[in-house]
């Protein structure tokens, strides 16, 4: 949904909103990279997040090409890059990671 929202904001030339969407999706992507997916259903979700990050980066690039003022905004953004710790709940992702590992271990034992 953030990709659709960002595309709508890009039409309105709201670069800050697109940047925020990209930061949130990159933070979730950073958390998901800690998982061991092995053909689990989460793997498809992770792949979707990767493609969303790429699409958001493409949107920002296209915005920078179409308007010089927008390009200045992108290159001179004073905010430090967001990290996964401030944008996501570490405890929730850790619990999900452990649950996934337990499921995989049980599945491997059965197979």
N, CA, C and O atoms as a Tinker XYZ file with bonds, in Angstrom:
   444  protein
     1  N      0.806000   -1.197000    0.000000    73     2
     2  CA     0.000000    0.000000    0.000000    64     1     3
     3  C      0.852000    1.265000    0.000000    63     2     4     5
     4  O      0.451000    2.280000   -0.570000    81     3
     5  N      2.005000    1.215000    0.623000    73     3     6
     6  CA     2.868000    2.394000    0.633000    64     5     7
     7  C      3.343000    2.754000   -0.766000    63     6     8     9
     8  O      3.544000    3.928000   -1.076000    81     7
     9  N      3.521000    1.749000   -1.609000    73     7    10
    10  CA     3.940000    2.020000   -2.981000    64     9    11
    11  C      2.854000    2.787000   -3.724000    63    10    12    13
    12  O      3.151000    3.733000   -4.453000    81    11
    13  N      1.611000    2.390000   -3.547000    73    11    14
    14  CA     0.509000    3.096000   -4.199000    64    13    15
    15  C      0.373000    4.511000   -3.662000    63    14    16    17
    16  O      0.163000    5.460000   -4.416000    81    15
    17  N      0.495000    4.635000   -2.350000    73    15    18
    18  CA     0.416000    5.963000   -1.743000    64    17    19
    19  C      1.533000    6.859000   -2.280000    63    18    20    21
    20  O      1.295000    8.016000   -2.624000    81    19
    21  N      2.742000    6.323000   -2.349000    73    19    22
    22  CA     3.887000    7.097000   -2.830000    64    21    23
    23  C      3.693000    7.507000   -4.290000    63    22    24    25
    24  O      4.059000    8.617000   -4.677000    81    23
    25  N      3.124000    6.624000   -5.095000    73    23    26
    26  CA     2.876000    6.969000   -6.493000    64    25    27
    27  C      1.877000    8.122000   -6.582000    63    26    28    29
    28  O      2.042000    9.025000   -7.402000    81    27
    29  N      0.856000    8.094000   -5.750000    73    27    30
    30  CA    -0.110000    9.188000   -5.732000    64    29    31
    31  C      0.516000   10.494000   -5.270000    63    30    32    33
    32  O      0.229000   11.558000   -5.820000    81    31
    33  N      1.367000   10.411000   -4.263000    73    31    34
    34  CA     2.040000   11.626000   -3.776000    64    33    35
    35  C      3.039000   12.136000   -4.808000    63    34    36    37
    36  O      3.253000   13.343000   -4.915000    81    35
    37  N      3.650000   11.237000   -5.563000    73    35    38
    38  CA     4.595000   11.658000   -6.599000    64    37    39
    39  C      3.872000   12.441000   -7.688000    63    38    40    41
    40  O      4.425000   13.394000   -8.239000    81    39
    41  N      2.660000   12.053000   -7.996000    73    39    42
    42  CA     1.870000   12.792000   -8.982000    64    41    43
    43  C      1.659000   14.223000   -8.502000    63    42    44    45
    44  O      1.645000   15.160000   -9.300000    81    43
    45  N      1.494000   14.381000   -7.189000    73    43    46
    46  CA     1.308000   15.711000   -6.599000    64    45    47
    47  C      2.637000   16.426000   -6.325000    63    46    48    49
    48  O      2.651000   17.548000   -5.819000    81    47
    49  N      3.744000   15.771000   -6.662000    73    47    50
    50  CA     5.099000   16.304000   -6.448000    64    49    51
    51  C      5.443000   16.462000   -4.962000    63    50    52    53
    52  O      6.190000   17.365000   -4.584000    81    51
    53  N      4.897000   15.587000   -4.135000    73    51    54
    54  CA     5.181000   15.604000   -2.700000    64    53    55
    55  C      6.372000   14.684000   -2.430000    63    54    56    57
    56  O      6.197000   13.528000   -2.046000    81    55
    57  N      7.565000   15.199000   -2.631000    73    55    58
    58  CA     8.781000   14.399000   -2.524000    64    57    59
    59  C      9.000000   13.913000   -1.093000    63    58    60    61
    60  O      9.435000   12.781000   -0.883000    81    59
    61  N      8.706000   14.746000   -0.127000    73    59    62
    62  CA     8.919000   14.363000    1.280000    64    61    63
    63  C      8.123000   13.114000    1.650000    63    62    64    65
    64  O      8.635000   12.238000    2.345000    81    63
    65  N      6.879000   13.027000    1.193000    73    63    66
    66  CA     6.064000   11.844000    1.478000    64    65    67
    67  C      6.632000   10.600000    0.816000    63    66    68    69
    68  O      6.631000    9.520000    1.407000    81    67
    69  N      7.112000   10.751000   -0.404000    73    67    70
    70  CA     7.716000    9.615000   -1.108000    64    69    71
    71  C      8.988000    9.174000   -0.376000    63    70    72    73
    72  O      9.242000    7.978000   -0.233000    81    71
    73  N      9.776000   10.134000    0.082000    73    71    74
    74  CA    10.983000    9.802000    0.854000    64    73    75
    75  C     10.625000    9.052000    2.132000    63    74    76    77
    76  O     11.286000    8.076000    2.487000    81    75
    77  N      9.591000    9.501000    2.817000    73    75    78
    78  CA     9.170000    8.835000    4.048000    64    77    79
    79  C      8.719000    7.405000    3.763000    63    78    80    81
    80  O      9.069000    6.486000    4.503000    81    79
    81  N      7.948000    7.212000    2.699000    73    79    82
    82  CA     7.519000    5.857000    2.330000    64    81    83
    83  C      8.719000    4.970000    2.047000    63    82    84    85
    84  O      8.779000    3.826000    2.497000    81    83
    85  N      9.680000    5.508000    1.292000    73    83    86
    86  CA    10.881000    4.727000    0.991000    64    85    87
    87  C     11.630000    4.357000    2.267000    63    86    88    89
    88  O     12.098000    3.227000    2.402000    81    87
    89  N     11.748000    5.294000    3.199000    73    87    90
    90  CA    12.452000    5.020000    4.454000    64    89    91
    91  C     11.770000    3.927000    5.261000    63    90    92    93
    92  O     12.434000    3.055000    5.821000    81    91
    93  N     10.444000    3.974000    5.320000    73    91    94
    94  CA     9.699000    2.957000    6.076000    64    93    95
    95  C      9.877000    1.583000    5.438000    63    94    96    97
    96  O     10.140000    0.602000    6.133000    81    95
    97  N      9.735000    1.515000    4.123000    73    95    98
    98  CA     9.860000    0.228000    3.433000    64    97    99
    99  C     11.292000   -0.302000    3.549000    63    98   100   101
   100  O     11.485000   -1.506000    3.720000    81    99
   101  N     12.290000    0.567000    3.461000    73    99   102
   102  CA    13.675000    0.120000    3.628000    64   101   103
   103  C     13.930000   -0.383000    5.042000    63   102   104   105
   104  O     14.703000   -1.322000    5.230000    81   103
   105  N     13.287000    0.233000    6.047000    73   103   106
   106  CA    13.446000   -0.233000    7.428000    64   105   107
   107  C     12.838000   -1.623000    7.606000    63   106   108   109
   108  O     13.432000   -2.488000    8.250000    81   107
   109  N     11.661000   -1.831000    7.037000    73   107   110
   110  CA    11.037000   -3.165000    7.105000    64   109   111
   111  C     11.899000   -4.174000    6.353000    63   110   112   113
   112  O     12.083000   -5.300000    6.816000    81   111
   113  N     12.423000   -3.782000    5.207000    73   111   114
   114  CA    13.294000   -4.654000    4.430000    64   113   115
   115  C     14.536000   -5.038000    5.238000    63   114   116   117
   116  O     14.955000   -6.195000    5.215000    81   115
   117  N     15.121000   -4.082000    5.947000    73   115   118
   118  CA    16.302000   -4.374000    6.765000    64   117   119
   119  C     15.977000   -5.395000    7.847000    63   118   120   121
   120  O     16.783000   -6.284000    8.121000    81   119
   121  N     14.821000   -5.280000    8.455000    73   119   122
   122  CA    14.409000   -6.262000    9.476000    64   121   123
   123  C     14.176000   -7.639000    8.852000    63   122   124   125
   124  O     14.571000   -8.660000    9.416000    81   123
   125  N     13.540000   -7.656000    7.698000    73   123   126
   126  CA    13.209000   -8.937000    7.068000    64   125   127
   127  C     14.457000   -9.671000    6.591000    63   126   128   129
   128  O     14.441000  -10.897000    6.474000    81   127
   129  N     15.528000   -8.950000    6.316000    73   127   130
   130  CA    16.760000   -9.591000    5.862000    64   129   131
   131  C     17.373000  -10.477000    6.947000    63   130   132   133
   132  O     18.236000  -11.302000    6.646000    81   131
   133  N     16.951000  -10.326000    8.183000    73   131   134
   134  CA    17.474000  -11.128000    9.280000    64   133   135
   135  C     16.829000  -12.511000    9.350000    63   134   136   137
   136  O     17.269000  -13.364000   10.121000    81   135
   137  N     15.799000  -12.732000    8.555000    73   135   138
   138  CA    15.078000  -13.999000    8.565000    64   137   139
   139  C     15.762000  -15.027000    7.669000    63   138   140   141
   140  O     16.464000  -14.680000    6.719000    81   139
   141  N     15.541000  -16.296000    7.994000    73   139   142
   142  CA    15.957000  -17.397000    7.133000    64   141   143
   143  C     14.682000  -17.948000    6.506000    63   142   144   145
   144  O     13.943000  -18.687000    7.156000    81   143
   145  N     14.421000  -17.603000    5.269000    73   143   146
   146  CA    13.115000  -17.865000    4.678000    64   145   147
   147  C     12.903000  -19.271000    4.175000    63   146   148   149
   148  O     11.813000  -19.813000    4.358000    81   147
   149  N     13.865000  -19.880000    3.564000    73   147   150
   150  CA    13.759000  -21.239000    3.024000    64   149   151
   151  C     12.416000  -21.542000    2.406000    63   150   152   153
   152  O     11.751000  -22.360000    3.040000    81   151
   153  N     11.932000  -21.111000    1.422000    73   151   154
   154  CA    10.664000  -21.503000    0.788000    64   153   155
   155  C      9.438000  -21.295000    1.658000    63   154   156   157
   156  O      8.407000  -21.913000    1.391000    81   155
   157  N      9.496000  -20.469000    2.670000    73   155   158
   158  CA     8.317000  -20.231000    3.496000    64   157   159
   159  C      7.424000  -19.191000    2.818000    63   158   160   161
   160  O      7.864000  -18.489000    1.907000    81   159
   161  N      6.181000  -19.095000    3.261000    73   159   162
   162  CA     5.289000  -18.080000    2.671000    64   161   163
   163  C      5.817000  -16.651000    2.868000    63   162   164   165
   164  O      5.496000  -15.753000    2.090000    81   163
   165  N      6.619000  -16.453000    3.904000    73   163   166
   166  CA     7.194000  -15.127000    4.118000    64   165   167
   167  C      8.169000  -14.735000    3.010000    63   166   168   169
   168  O      8.436000  -13.553000    2.795000    81   167
   169  N      8.690000  -15.726000    2.318000    73   167   170
   170  CA     9.635000  -15.438000    1.242000    64   169   171
   171  C      8.987000  -14.586000    0.148000    63   170   172   173
   172  O      9.607000  -13.666000   -0.385000    81   171
   173  N      7.736000  -14.904000   -0.179000    73   171   174
   174  CA     7.025000  -14.121000   -1.191000    64   173   175
   175  C      6.791000  -12.696000   -0.708000    63   174   176   177
   176  O      6.885000  -11.751000   -1.492000    81   175
   177  N      6.490000  -12.537000    0.565000    73   175   178
   178  CA     6.308000  -11.198000    1.125000    64   177   179
   179  C      7.615000  -10.421000    1.069000    63   178   180   181
   180  O      7.629000   -9.242000    0.718000    81   179
   181  N      8.704000  -11.081000    1.414000    73   179   182
   182  CA    10.007000  -10.426000    1.376000    64   181   183
   183  C     10.353000   -9.997000   -0.051000    63   182   184   185
   184  O     10.853000   -8.892000   -0.263000    81   183
   185  N     10.091000  -10.856000   -1.019000    73   183   186
   186  CA    10.347000  -10.503000   -2.415000    64   185   187
   187  C      9.529000   -9.279000   -2.822000    63   186   188   189
   188  O     10.014000   -8.412000   -3.548000    81   187
   189  N      8.286000   -9.219000   -2.349000    73   187   190
   190  CA     7.448000   -8.057000   -2.635000    64   189   191
   191  C      8.016000   -6.782000   -2.047000    63   190   192   193
   192  O      7.946000   -5.722000   -2.669000    81   191
   193  N      8.576000   -6.877000   -0.852000    73   191   194
   194  CA     9.190000   -5.707000   -0.210000    64   193   195
   195  C     10.401000   -5.249000   -1.010000    63   194   196   197
   196  O     10.605000   -4.050000   -1.200000    81   195
   197  N     11.209000   -6.204000   -1.482000    73   195   198
   198  CA    12.381000   -5.834000   -2.295000    64   197   199
   199  C     11.961000   -5.060000   -3.536000    63   198   200   201
   200  O     12.576000   -4.051000   -3.880000    81   199
   201  N     10.912000   -5.531000   -4.210000    73   199   202
   202  CA    10.461000   -4.856000   -5.416000    64   201   203
   203  C      9.842000   -3.494000   -5.100000    63   202   204   205
   204  O      9.945000   -2.564000   -5.900000    81   203
   205  N      9.207000   -3.378000   -3.946000    73   203   206
   206  CA     8.645000   -2.092000   -3.544000    64   205   207
   207  C      9.753000   -1.080000   -3.292000    63   206   208   209
   208  O      9.628000    0.081000   -3.681000    81   207
   209  N     10.836000   -1.504000   -2.646000    73   207   210
   210  CA    11.980000   -0.605000   -2.428000    64   209   211
   211  C     12.507000   -0.116000   -3.768000    63   210   212   213
   212  O     12.765000    1.074000   -3.947000    81   211
   213  N     12.664000   -1.033000   -4.700000    73   211   214
   214  CA    13.181000   -0.642000   -6.016000    64   213   215
   215  C     12.237000    0.331000   -6.709000    63   214   216   217
   216  O     12.685000    1.317000   -7.296000    81   215
   217  N     10.956000    0.068000   -6.647000    73   215   218
   218  CA     9.987000    0.945000   -7.302000    64   217   219
   219  C      9.996000    2.334000   -6.657000    63   218   220   221
   220  O      9.918000    3.336000   -7.367000    81   219
   221  N     10.090000    2.410000   -5.344000    73   219   222
   222  CA    10.133000    3.712000   -4.679000    64   221   223
   223  C     11.399000    4.479000   -5.058000    63   222   224   225
   224  O     11.365000    5.697000   -5.233000    81   223
   225  N     12.500000    3.771000   -5.182000    73   223   226
   226  CA    13.727000    4.428000   -5.626000    64   225   227
   227  C     13.583000    4.930000   -7.060000    63   226   228   229
   228  O     14.079000    6.006000   -7.396000    81   227
   229  N     12.906000    4.155000   -7.904000    73   227   230
   230  CA    12.659000    4.584000   -9.282000    64   229   231
   231  C     11.777000    5.828000   -9.320000    63   230   232   233
   232  O     12.024000    6.741000  -10.108000    81   231
   233  N     10.754000    5.868000   -8.475000    73   231   234
   234  CA     9.872000    7.034000   -8.420000    64   233   235
   235  C     10.666000    8.278000   -8.034000    63   234   236   237
   236  O     10.506000    9.340000   -8.635000    81   235
   237  N     11.522000    8.135000   -7.026000    73   235   238
   238  CA    12.334000    9.281000   -6.599000    64   237   239
   239  C     13.295000    9.719000   -7.704000    63   238   240   241
   240  O     13.518000   10.913000   -7.904000    81   239
   241  N     13.848000    8.769000   -8.401000    73   239   242
   242  CA    14.748000    9.101000   -9.515000    64   241   243
   243  C     13.990000    9.847000  -10.612000    63   242   244   245
   244  O     14.469000   10.855000  -11.132000    81   243
   245  N     12.813000    9.347000  -10.954000    73   243   246
   246  CA    12.020000   10.004000  -11.985000    64   245   247
   247  C     11.613000   11.408000  -11.563000    63   246   248   249
   248  O     11.587000   12.320000  -12.389000    81   247
   249  N     11.298000   11.588000  -10.293000    73   247   250
   250  CA    10.982000   12.931000   -9.804000    64   249   251
   251  C     12.191000   13.852000   -9.942000    63   250   252   253
   252  O     12.052000   15.022000  -10.299000    81   251
   253  N     13.356000   13.324000   -9.661000    73   251   254
   254  CA    14.556000   14.162000   -9.748000    64   253   255
   255  C     14.853000   14.564000  -11.193000    63   254   256   257
   256  O     15.460000   15.608000  -11.432000    81   255
   257  N     14.434000   13.752000  -12.145000    73   255   258
   258  CA    14.668000   14.077000  -13.557000    64   257   259
   259  C     13.692000   15.119000  -14.098000    63   258   260   261
   260  O     14.023000   15.868000  -15.017000    81   259
   261  N     12.508000   15.163000  -13.536000    73   259   262
   262  CA    11.470000   16.004000  -14.111000    64   261   263
   263  C     11.467000   17.434000  -13.606000    63   262   264   265
   264  O     10.893000   18.311000  -14.251000    81   263
   265  N     12.091000   17.689000  -12.474000    73   263   266
   266  CA    12.031000   19.039000  -11.924000    64   265   267
   267  C     13.314000   19.342000  -11.159000    63   266   268   269
   268  O     13.683000   18.609000  -10.241000    81   267
   269  N     13.981000   20.408000  -11.531000    73   267   270
   270  CA    15.251000   20.764000  -10.899000    64   269   271
   271  C     15.074000   21.034000   -9.409000    63   270   272   273
   272  O     15.918000   20.621000   -8.613000    81   271
   273  N     14.007000   21.712000   -9.011000    73   271   274
   274  CA    13.777000   22.014000   -7.591000    64   273   275
   275  C     13.579000   20.729000   -6.794000    63   274   276   277
   276  O     14.057000   20.612000   -5.665000    81   275
   277  N     12.884000   19.783000   -7.376000    73   275   278
   278  CA    12.693000   18.496000   -6.694000    64   277   279
   279  C     14.027000   17.789000   -6.529000    63   278   280   281
   280  O     14.282000   17.182000   -5.488000    81   279
   281  N     14.879000   17.859000   -7.539000    73   279   282
   282  CA    16.195000   17.220000   -7.463000    64   281   283
   283  C     17.027000   17.849000   -6.351000    63   282   284   285
   284  O     17.749000   17.148000   -5.642000    81   283
   285  N     16.928000   19.168000   -6.194000    73   283   286
   286  CA    17.647000   19.828000   -5.103000    64   285   287
   287  C     17.147000   19.329000   -3.758000    63   286   288   289
   288  O     17.934000   19.123000   -2.834000    81   287
   289  N     15.862000   19.139000   -3.651000    73   287   290
   290  CA    15.267000   18.654000   -2.403000    64   289   291
   291  C     15.784000   17.252000   -2.087000    63   290   292   293
   292  O     16.068000   16.940000   -0.930000    81   291
   293  N     15.906000   16.409000   -3.108000    73   291   294
   294  CA    16.378000   15.045000   -2.894000    64   293   295
   295  C     17.842000   15.008000   -2.476000    63   294   296   297
   296  O     18.225000   14.219000   -1.612000    81   295
   297  N     18.658000   15.858000   -3.085000    73   295   298
   298  CA    20.085000   15.813000   -2.797000    64   297   299
   299  C     20.454000   16.572000   -1.528000    63   298   300   301
   300  O     21.498000   16.306000   -0.933000    81   299
   301  N     19.623000   17.504000   -1.111000    73   299   302
   302  CA    19.951000   18.324000    0.053000    64   301   303
   303  C     19.041000   18.017000    1.231000    63   302   304   305
   304  O     18.806000   18.884000    2.073000    81   303
   305  N     18.532000   16.807000    1.303000    73   303   306
   306  CA    17.650000   16.431000    2.402000    64   305   307
   307  C     18.452000   16.418000    3.702000    63   306   308   309
   308  O     19.374000   15.614000    3.837000    81   307
   309  N     18.125000   17.290000    4.666000    73   307   310
   310  CA    18.932000   17.398000    5.881000    64   309   311
   311  C     18.738000   16.259000    6.869000    63   310   312   313
   312  O     19.524000   16.109000    7.804000    81   311
   313  N     17.711000   15.466000    6.674000    73   311   314
   314  CA    17.455000   14.383000    7.614000    64   313   315
   315  C     18.494000   13.279000    7.475000    63   314   316   317
   316  O     18.882000   12.925000    6.361000    81   315
   317  N     18.940000   12.739000    8.589000    73   315   318
   318  CA    19.821000   11.570000    8.484000    64   317   319
   319  C     19.005000   10.383000    7.986000    63   318   320   321
   320  O     17.790000   10.345000    8.179000    81   319
   321  N     19.653000    9.423000    7.353000    73   319   322
   322  CA    18.902000    8.257000    6.886000    64   321   323
   323  C     18.272000    7.521000    8.058000    63   322   324   325
   324  O     18.889000    7.359000    9.111000    81   323
   325  N     17.045000    7.080000    7.860000    73   323   326
   326  CA    16.346000    6.354000    8.917000    64   325   327
   327  C     16.955000    4.971000    9.064000    63   326   328   329
   328  O     17.397000    4.365000    8.087000    81   327
   329  N     16.972000    4.482000   10.287000    73   327   330
   330  CA    17.454000    3.126000   10.491000    64   329   331
   331  C     16.293000    2.249000   10.933000    63   330   332   333
   332  O     15.238000    2.739000   11.337000    81   331
   333  N     16.506000    0.964000   10.849000    73   331   334
   334  CA    15.440000    0.011000   11.139000    64   333   335
   335  C     15.005000    0.086000   12.598000    63   334   336   337
   336  O     13.852000   -0.216000   12.905000    81   335
   337  N     15.897000    0.479000   13.503000    73   335   338
   338  CA    15.551000    0.522000   14.921000    64   337   339
   339  C     14.520000    1.592000   15.232000    63   338   340   341
   340  O     13.667000    1.388000   16.095000    81   339
   341  N     14.579000    2.716000   14.558000    73   339   342
   342  CA    13.642000    3.789000   14.851000    64   341   343
   343  C     12.347000    3.674000   14.059000    63   342   344   345
   344  O     11.333000    4.255000   14.446000    81   343
   345  N     12.367000    2.938000   12.964000    73   343   346
   346  CA    11.188000    2.859000   12.103000    64   345   347
   347  C     10.344000    1.610000   12.330000    63   346   348   349
   348  O      9.196000    1.565000   11.886000    81   347
   349  N     10.876000    0.601000   13.004000    73   347   350
   350  CA    10.144000   -0.650000   13.204000    64   349   351
   351  C     10.251000   -1.088000   14.653000    63   350   352   353
   352  O     11.104000   -0.606000   15.398000    81   351
   353  N      9.389000   -1.992000   15.040000    73   351   354
   354  CA     9.395000   -2.533000   16.396000    64   353   355
   355  C     10.263000   -3.787000   16.421000    63   354   356   357
   356  O      9.872000   -4.831000   15.898000    81   355
   357  N     11.428000   -3.681000   17.023000    73   355   358
   358  CA    12.392000   -4.779000   17.031000    64   357   359
   359  C     11.841000   -6.019000   17.719000    63   358   360   361
   360  O     12.097000   -7.140000   17.279000    81   359
   361  N     11.091000   -5.827000   18.790000    73   359   362
   362  CA    10.566000   -6.981000   19.532000    64   361   363
   363  C      9.583000   -7.784000   18.693000    63   362   364   365
   364  O      9.607000   -9.015000   18.718000    81   363
   365  N      8.726000   -7.103000   17.956000    73   363   366
   366  CA     7.764000   -7.811000   17.109000    64   365   367
   367  C      8.460000   -8.611000   16.012000    63   366   368   369
   368  O      8.099000   -9.757000   15.743000    81   367
   369  N      9.455000   -7.999000   15.384000    73   367   370
   370  CA    10.173000   -8.706000   14.327000    64   369   371
   371  C     10.984000   -9.866000   14.885000    63   370   372   373
   372  O     11.085000  -10.910000   14.240000    81   371
   373  N     11.560000   -9.705000   16.063000    73   371   374
   374  CA    12.326000  -10.797000   16.678000    64   373   375
   375  C     11.399000  -11.960000   17.034000    63   374   376   377
   376  O     11.754000  -13.119000   16.823000    81   375
   377  N     10.223000  -11.660000   17.568000    73   375   378
   378  CA     9.256000  -12.714000   17.885000    64   377   379
   379  C      8.818000  -13.447000   16.624000    63   378   380   381
   380  O      8.696000  -14.672000   16.622000    81   379
   381  N      8.585000  -12.705000   15.565000    73   379   382
   382  CA     8.201000  -13.315000   14.294000    64   381   383
   383  C      9.332000  -14.171000   13.734000    63   382   384   385
   384  O      9.085000  -15.253000   13.203000    81   383
   385  N     10.565000  -13.696000   13.847000    73   383   386
   386  CA    11.716000  -14.459000   13.360000    64   385   387
   387  C     11.852000  -15.768000   14.126000    63   386   388   389
   388  O     12.074000  -16.818000   13.523000    81   387
   389  N     11.722000  -15.716000   15.452000    73   387   390
   390  CA    11.823000  -16.935000   16.265000    64   389   391
   391  C     10.709000  -17.918000   15.930000    63   390   392   393
   392  O     10.943000  -19.122000   15.830000    81   391
   393  N      9.508000  -17.402000   15.759000    73   391   394
   394  CA     8.381000  -18.258000   15.413000    64   393   395
   395  C      8.617000  -18.939000   14.071000    63   394   396   397
   396  O      8.303000  -20.118000   13.908000    81   395
   397  N      9.157000  -18.216000   13.130000    73   395   398
   398  CA     9.455000  -18.780000   11.812000    64   397   399
   399  C     10.539000  -19.844000   11.907000    63   398   400   401
   400  O     10.446000  -20.888000   11.262000    81   399
   401  N     11.558000  -19.584000   12.705000    73   399   402
   402  CA    12.627000  -20.589000   12.876000    64   401   403
   403  C     12.096000  -21.853000   13.529000    63   402   404   405
   404  O     12.479000  -22.953000   13.130000    81   403
   405  N     11.222000  -21.727000   14.523000    73   403   406
   406  CA    10.630000  -22.900000   15.169000    64   405   407
   407  C      9.781000  -23.698000   14.174000    63   406   408   409
   408  O      9.821000  -24.929000   14.154000    81   407
   409  N      9.026000  -22.988000   13.364000    73   407   410
   410  CA     8.212000  -23.649000   12.349000    64   409   411
   411  C      9.099000  -24.415000   11.370000    63   410   412   413
   412  O      8.809000  -25.560000   11.023000    81   411
   413  N     10.181000  -23.773000   10.928000    73   411   414
   414  CA    11.091000  -24.422000    9.986000    64   413   415
   415  C     11.750000  -25.650000   10.609000    63   414   416   417
   416  O     11.909000  -26.674000    9.943000    81   415
   417  N     12.131000  -25.554000   11.871000    73   415   418
   418  CA    12.757000  -26.694000   12.555000    64   417   419
   419  C     11.769000  -27.860000   12.661000    63   418   420   421
   420  O     12.139000  -29.012000   12.432000    81   419
   421  N     10.531000  -27.566000   13.002000    73   419   422
   422  CA     9.495000  -28.601000   13.091000    64   421   423
   423  C      9.246000  -29.217000   11.725000    63   422   424   425
   424  O      9.118000  -30.435000   11.597000    81   423
   425  N      9.178000  -28.388000   10.724000    73   423   426
   426  CA     8.950000  -28.871000    9.363000    64   425   427
   427  C     10.101000  -29.762000    8.898000    63   426   428   429
   428  O      9.871000  -30.802000    8.281000    81   427
   429  N     11.345000  -29.354000    9.196000    73   427   430
   430  CA    12.509000  -30.171000    8.817000    64   429   431
   431  C     12.520000  -31.499000    9.547000    63   430   432   433
   432  O     12.913000  -32.514000    8.973000    81   431
   433  N     12.092000  -31.512000   10.810000    73   431   434
   434  CA    12.065000  -32.759000   11.583000    64   433   435
   435  C     11.042000  -33.734000   10.998000    63   434   436   437
   436  O     11.260000  -34.946000   10.986000    81   435
   437  N      9.949000  -33.201000   10.525000    73   435   438
   438  CA     8.902000  -34.060000    9.947000    64   437   439
   439  C      9.336000  -34.607000    8.602000    63   438   440   441
   440  O      9.069000  -35.762000    8.273000    81   439
   441  N     10.003000  -33.776000    7.833000    73   439   442
   442  CA    10.435000  -34.206000    6.505000    64   441   443
   443  C     11.583000  -35.164000    6.675000    63   442   444
   444  O     12.120000  -35.665000    5.687000    81   443
